[in-house]
Amino acid sequence: MFDSEVFSRQLKLQTESFKVNPMYLNDEDRKFYVNNMALGLVTELAEALQEIPWKGWSTKATFNREAYIGELIDAGHFLI
């Protein structure tokens, strides 16, 4: 399903929910927008890592699969 429909739906979400259409931003606003999307992506990936026991020195021994997938979905929105 990762085709033009995914990008179309994401653009619709941006324009309807957040009132931002990146296609019509000027250069300065587009830089700010891309920076925010990159920061959001990195943040969501960091949040996903909090849901898995990836550190050998950590005492966290549980894997919250549902929360992990949710964070990856959020990251996907920022990536697209």
MARLUMLO-202907 format. One record per residue: residue number from 1; residue in one letter; x, y, z of N, C-alpha, C, O in turn. Coordinates in steps of 0.05 Angstrom, whole numbers. Example, Ala and Ser with C-alpha at 12.3 -4.5 7.8 and 13.67 -1.06 7.14 Angstrom:
2
{1,a,{264,-114,156},{246,-90,156},{264,-66,156},{285,-66,169}}
{2,s,{257,-45,142},{273,-21,143},{258,1,157},{268,23,161}}
END
This chain:
80
{1,m,{16,-24,0},{0,0,0},{17,25,0},{7,47,-1}}
{2,f,{43,22,2},{61,45,3},{64,57,-25},{85,52,-38}}
{3,d,{45,71,-34},{45,83,-61},{35,112,-59},{35,124,-38}}
{4,s,{27,122,-81},{18,150,-82},{-6,155,-64},{-11,177,-55}}
{5,e,{-23,134,-59},{-46,137,-42},{-38,145,-14},{-51,161,-1}}
{6,v,{-16,133,-4},{-6,139,23},{1,168,25},{-6,182,44}}
{7,f,{15,178,5},{23,206,5},{-1,225,2},{-2,246,15}}
{8,s,{-20,217,-14},{-45,233,-17},{-60,235,9},{-70,256,17}}
{9,r,{-62,212,23},{-77,212,48},{-62,229,69},{-75,243,85}}
{10,q,{-36,227,70},{-20,243,89},{-24,273,83},{-26,289,102}}
{11,l,{-23,280,58},{-27,308,50},{-55,318,59},{-58,340,68}}
{12,k,{-75,301,55},{-102,308,63},{-103,312,94},{-116,331,103}}
{13,l,{-90,294,109},{-89,297,138},{-76,323,145},{-86,338,163}}
{14,q,{-53,330,133},{-39,355,139},{-57,379,133},{-59,397,150}}
{15,t,{-69,379,110},{-85,403,102},{-111,406,118},{-119,428,125}}
{16,e,{-124,384,124},{-150,385,138},{-147,387,168},{-161,403,181}}
{17,s,{-129,372,179},{-126,372,208},{-108,394,219},{-113,405,240}}
{18,f,{-87,399,204},{-66,418,214},{-65,444,198},{-49,461,205}}
{19,k,{-82,446,178},{-83,470,161},{-56,478,149},{-50,501,147}}
{20,v,{-40,458,142},{-14,462,129},{-13,446,104},{-16,421,104}}
{21,n,{-7,459,82},{-2,445,57},{27,451,49},{33,473,39}}
{22,p,{45,432,54},{73,437,49},{79,444,19},{100,455,13}}
{23,m,{61,437,2},{66,443,-27},{65,473,-33},{77,482,-53}}
{24,y,{52,488,-15},{49,517,-20},{64,535,-1},{59,559,1}}
{25,l,{83,523,14},{99,539,33},{121,553,18},{132,543,-2}}
{26,n,{128,577,28},{152,590,16},{177,577,27},{175,560,45}}
{27,d,{200,584,17},{225,570,24},{230,570,54},{238,550,65}}
{28,e,{226,593,67},{232,595,95},{213,578,112},{221,564,130}}
{29,d,{187,579,105},{168,563,119},{172,533,113},{168,516,131}}
{30,r,{180,526,89},{185,498,82},{209,487,98},{208,464,107}}
{31,k,{230,503,102},{253,494,119},{243,489,147},{251,468,159}}
{32,f,{227,507,158},{216,503,185},{199,478,187},{201,463,206}}
{33,y,{182,474,166},{165,450,165},{181,425,164},{176,406,180}}
{34,v,{200,423,146},{217,399,144},{232,394,170},{235,371,178}}
{35,n,{243,415,182},{257,412,207},{238,400,229},{246,382,244}}
{36,n,{214,411,230},{195,400,250},{187,371,244},{184,355,263}}
{37,m,{185,364,219},{178,336,212},{201,318,220},{197,296,230}}
{38,a,{226,326,215},{249,310,222},{251,307,252},{257,286,263}}
{39,l,{246,329,267},{247,328,296},{225,309,306},{230,294,325}}
{40,g,{202,311,295},{180,293,303},{186,264,298},{180,247,314}}
{41,l,{199,258,275},{206,231,268},{226,220,288},{223,198,299}}
{42,v,{247,235,294},{267,226,314},{255,222,341},{261,203,355}}
{43,t,{237,240,349},{224,238,375},{207,213,377},{208,199,397}}
{44,e,{191,208,356},{174,184,356},{191,158,357},{183,139,370}}
{45,l,{213,158,343},{231,134,343},{243,130,371},{245,108,380}}
{46,a,{250,153,384},{260,151,411},{238,140,430},{244,124,448}}
{47,e,{214,149,426},{192,139,442},{187,109,437},{180,95,456}}
{48,a,{190,100,413},{187,72,407},{208,56,422},{202,34,432}}
{49,l,{233,66,423},{254,52,437},{248,49,467},{257,30,480}}
{50,q,{232,67,478},{225,66,506},{207,42,512},{203,35,535}}
{51,e,{195,31,492},{175,9,495},{188,-19,493},{174,-39,495}}
{52,i,{214,-20,487},{227,-46,484},{252,-47,502},{264,-26,508}}
{53,p,{259,-70,512},{282,-73,529},{308,-75,512},{319,-97,510}}
{54,w,{317,-54,501},{340,-55,482},{367,-50,496},{387,-56,484}}
{55,k,{366,-40,520},{392,-34,534},{399,-58,552},{384,-67,568}}
{56,g,{423,-68,548},{432,-91,564},{434,-85,593},{432,-103,610}}
{57,w,{439,-60,601},{442,-52,629},{415,-45,642},{415,-40,666}}
{58,s,{394,-44,626},{368,-35,637},{354,-58,652},{359,-81,646}}
{59,t,{338,-51,671},{322,-71,686},{295,-75,673},{280,-92,682}}
{60,k,{289,-59,653},{263,-62,639},{263,-88,623},{280,-91,605}}
{61,a,{245,-106,630},{246,-132,616},{220,-138,600},{216,-160,591}}
{62,t,{204,-117,597},{179,-122,582},{180,-108,555},{193,-88,551}}
{63,f,{165,-119,537},{162,-108,510},{133,-100,506},{116,-118,505}}
{64,n,{127,-75,505},{100,-65,502},{95,-63,472},{98,-41,460}}
{65,r,{87,-85,459},{84,-86,430},{64,-66,419},{69,-53,399}}
{66,e,{41,-64,432},{21,-45,423},{30,-16,423},{26,-2,404}}
{67,a,{43,-8,445},{54,19,446},{77,23,426},{79,44,414}}
{68,y,{93,3,423},{116,4,404},{105,8,375},{115,26,361}}
{69,i,{85,-7,367},{74,-4,341},{61,23,337},{63,35,316}}
{70,g,{47,32,358},{35,59,357},{55,80,352},{50,99,337}}
{71,e,{78,79,366},{99,99,362},{111,97,333},{118,117,322}}
{72,l,{113,73,323},{123,70,295},{104,81,275},{112,93,255}}
{73,i,{78,78,280},{58,91,263},{60,121,264},{59,134,243}}
{74,d,{63,132,288},{67,161,290},{92,169,275},{91,190,261}}
{75,a,{114,154,277},{138,161,263},{134,160,233},{144,177,218}}
{76,g,{118,141,223},{112,140,195},{98,165,185},{103,173,162}}
{77,h,{80,176,201},{67,201,192},{87,223,188},{85,238,169}}
{78,f,{106,225,206},{127,246,203},{145,240,179},{154,259,166}}
{79,l,{151,215,175},{168,208,152},{155,214,125},{168,225,107}}
{80,i,{130,208,123},{115,213,98},{110,242,94},{98,250,75}}
END
